[in-house]
């Protein structure tokens, strides 16, 4: 997060020791740690809530697109109408026989 090296941290510690004093430094350090922890938890909570809102918005957008209709879905839901009898390929077949019936065999004498 912050690009602080060892020597920069050492300078901050020495300045804090001089300004605050050795007696109050542990109490101030603990208090600063508590505040820093609270701030990090609050930021993490806010980040999670924002992420959830973005995901919810994405889902709502997807649902709107689905509600507008998928052209393929509309095509699949349309009823299938059989073609007229004149254009069917089996129109020339025998009128009483269905395609599911096997053809009749003609017996030949050998």
FENZIBEL-V145430 format. One record per pair of residues at least 24 apart in sequence whose C-alpha atoms are under 8 Angstrom apart, sorted by the first residue. I is the first residue (numbers start at 1). J is the second residue. D is the distance in whole Angstrom. If there is no record, write none. Layout:
i->I j->J d->D
i->I j->J d->D
This chain:
none
